[in-house]
């Protein structure tokens, strides 16, 4: 199985266009969106190219491939305009003998985890990329595709047959891999 994994789009239209472009190039089984799709939120600066309506239009092009979870910036009105479900707080995905727990990260995170038998924990929320193994669980945060924190660059992740890479959006170079 192959997944492209993105978090924290926050209404940034060029990030959404990038997601569609990478989806067309990589041909993944699914595109996993880890929340905060349309709204920038009160704690974030408005990202460059902030255009939630354009994000809606772009993501509609790949909607059948998207599996999304709700971030802390999602609202019920977002579900009215998006063409894929986005209001579940978490999801379980089964791939290559692994159980992946998907969440945004504002409720469950590395320090506050649910007990539901997963091998991988995918979350966003912090806008910082993470790829590590702890207590037998692989933790992934792809970082933010629109508003990275602490001087990081915009990033995303690829899961391909159990192998994970975090890549920079700007030049597609690998930041971390496991």
N, C-alpha and C positions, 0 to 999 in steps of 0.2 A: 504494500500500500504506500501511496505517496500523498502527503499533505503539504500544502503551503499554509503557514501560520502567521497571522497578523494580529496586532493589538493596537488599540488607542489611535484610531484613524481621526477622531475628533473633527469630522466635517471637512477634512483637507482633500480637495478634489484631485490634486496631482498624486496624492497617495493612493486614492481609489483607482485612478487611471493606471498607476503602476501595478496594483493588485490584479487588474484585468489583464494587463500586458503579460505579467509573469505567469498568470493562469494559462493564457494562450500559448506561451512558450514552453512551460513545464508540463502541461497536461496532467495535473494532479487528480487523484480520485476525489478529493475534497479540499475545500478552502476553509480553514478553521479561523473564525473571527472571535477573539477573546474579549469583546466588549468595547464600549465607548466609541460607537460608530459615527454618529451624526453631530452630537453637541460637543462643544469645546469644554464646557464645565466652568464653574465660577473660580476655580483655583488655577486654571491654565490661561495663558495668554491666547488670544485668537491666533491660530496657525496661519501661515502664509497660504494663499489659495483657499481660504475658508469659504466653502460653498456647499452646504449640506444637500441642496437640491441636485447638484452635479454628482455628488457621492451616490445619491439614490439612483440616478440615471446610470452611472457607471456599474454599480454593483448589480443592477438588474440584468446586465449582460451575462453574468455568471451565476445568477441566483440558484439554479438547480444544484450547483456544486457546493454552495455555502452551508456550513453548519456554524451557527453563532450562539454565543451566550450573552446574557445581559451584563452590562457594566454599570457602574454607579452613575453614569450620565445618561443611560437609556430611560426613556419615558414611554408610556403606553401609546402616545401619539406616534412614536417612531415606528411601531408595528403597523400603524395605519398606512404608512408611506413606503415601507420596505416590503419587498416581494419574497422574503424568506423569514422564518421565525427567528425572533431575537430576544424574547423575554424570559427564557429559562435561565435561572441563576447558575446552573451547571449542566454538564452532559458527560456521559460515559461513551467512549469510542473504543471499539475493539479492532486491533490491527496487528498482524504478524505475531500473534501470541501475547500481545501486550494489551493491558487495559489502561486507557488514557482518561484521566479525570480532567475535564476542561472547566475553567471558571475564570472570572475576571480577576479576582484577587483581593477585592475589598471586603469580602466576607470570609472566604477560606484562603489561606496562604500557607507558606512553608511552616510557619509556627502554629497555625490553627487549621488542622487538617481533618477532613471527615474520615470516618473509618468505613470504607467501602471496597477494599481489596483492589487497588490499582497499582500499576507498576510505574506509571508516568503521571506527573502533575503539571499541566500546562496552565499558566496564568499570565496576566498582564498587569495593569493598574499602576505599577511603580514607574513605568517608562524607562526602566533600566533592564538591559539584557542579562540573563542568567542561564547557565547551562551547567548543572552539576548533579552528582549522585550523592544522596544522603539517606541513610537508613534503608538502603536497597531500592529507593525510589529515585527516578530521574526527574529533576525539576527543570522546567523550561519556562523562561519568560523571554519572548522574542524582542523585547524592548518596544519602543513606540515607532510606528511608521510615519508619525507626523510631528510629535512634540517630545523629542527625547530629553532626558534630564542629565544633569551632571556632566555636560560636555560630550555626551555620547552622540553618535550619528544615528540617523533614522535607520531602523533595522527590522528584519523579519526572520522567520525560520523555515526550514524545509525538513520534514520527516520523510525519509525514503527507506523503506524496508528495515526499520528499526534504527537507522543511522540519523543523527540530527546535526544540522548546521545552522548557526545564526549568521546571517549575511548583512552587509551594509547595503542600503537601498541605492546609494549614489553610484557605486562601482561594482556591486555584487560580489565583493571580496568576502572571504570567510573570516568571521570574528572569532567564533568558538565552534568546536565540533566534538561530537562524542559518538 
